[in-house]
Amino acid sequence: SKQWEDAKPTLLVTGGVHGYETSGVQGALLFLETQAAKYTTQVNVLVAPCISPWAYEHIERWNADLKDPNRSFKKGNETEESAALISYLESLNVKEWACHLDLHETTDSDKTEFRPAKAAEGGSTYKDGIIPDGFYLVGDSEDPQLDFLQAIIDGVEKVTHIAPEKVICGESVAKEGIILFPTKSLGLCGSLSLGLCRGMTGGTYATTTEVYPDSPKATGEICNEAQVAAIVAALDFVLATQTEDIPRFYPIGTPGKPWSDDERNQWKESRKNHRSYKEEVLDKLDKLKSNDALEVVQYGALSHNPQRYPLFAVKSKQWEDAKPTLLVTGGVHGYETSGVQGALLFLET
């Protein structure tokens, strides 16, 4: 985001750590195209949409050196991809990352290609596994932040289905669609020193998303939208925690959060007419039309009701380029009565 300020909370979204996981890349881009600008007044937004471009083009999990970039986000074990991102993040001097979402997919090709290839490359035996049918999250068992994870599940559920399995990746779910690993001790979605991309920032709120594009209930487009929904839900949760101590001071909206389009419409619909523009302004201007020294000129009208709200100016009839010229404006803020009536009184007297 261009409006980068140290005082703001900072969001990091990473996509395409595994290049074959398409919605990680396209979901990050879709967020940038449709949602990111709405948050930039409140949040520093940083999105790295395609960390592994070679793997993206070749639809591979490994990079060109047969390394898994998602095991390389630690000093001394970097791949070219992770080293470049780590260097850039360090250059930003962010003291604390408020939120980090690492966008991933679990696909049928995990069973047919990527897991067998990993076993073959390592000289081990491949054991078949179950692919969860739906969206799920990976959190940290040492710092679960289950309310945060549940807020993301609630947001994504509006877009796509949540994985119903009771066991995912060998772990019993903590809640539907949520599994937890001891990330810092096992190196799974943990800290920068332990290697997984999601944990490299050490943010309070961090998770890995997993969508399932091969489900008969989903499409690539739905998966992209689910990634966006996850980011938005995470951001809304983080912002709410930072503003929950702000007392409500206005009946519309949430303290500390910009109004949505619905809330703006709510404000418009709640407005009432308290006085008459015609009686208090237009009628007085009509009387000025008979003034020998002044000319009443219409220069426009408000588009939402041009008949009710024509726009007028009053200029002297003896207009000469050689004279000094005065401009008086009133009613820029409509509720400031004397700005309007003072200007009219000047014209009248």
Secondary structure, DSSP 4 states (H G I P E B T S, - for coil): --S--TTS-EEEEEE-SSTT-HHHHHHHHHHHHHTGGGGTTTSEEEEE--S-HHHHHHT-SS-TTS--GGG-BSTTS--HHHHHHHHHHHHHT-S--SEEEEEEE--THIIIIIHHHHHHHHT------PPPSSBEEEEETTS--HHHHHHHHHHHTTTSPBP--SEETTEE-SBTTEEEE-HHHH-SS--GGGB-GGGTT--SEEEEEEE-TTSTT--HHHHHHHHHHHHHHHHHHHHHHHHTTSPP-SSSS-TTSPPPHHHHHHHHHT----S-HIIIIIHHHHHHTT-SSEEEEEEEE-TT-TTT-EEEEEEESS--TTS--------SSTT-HHHHHHHHHHHH-
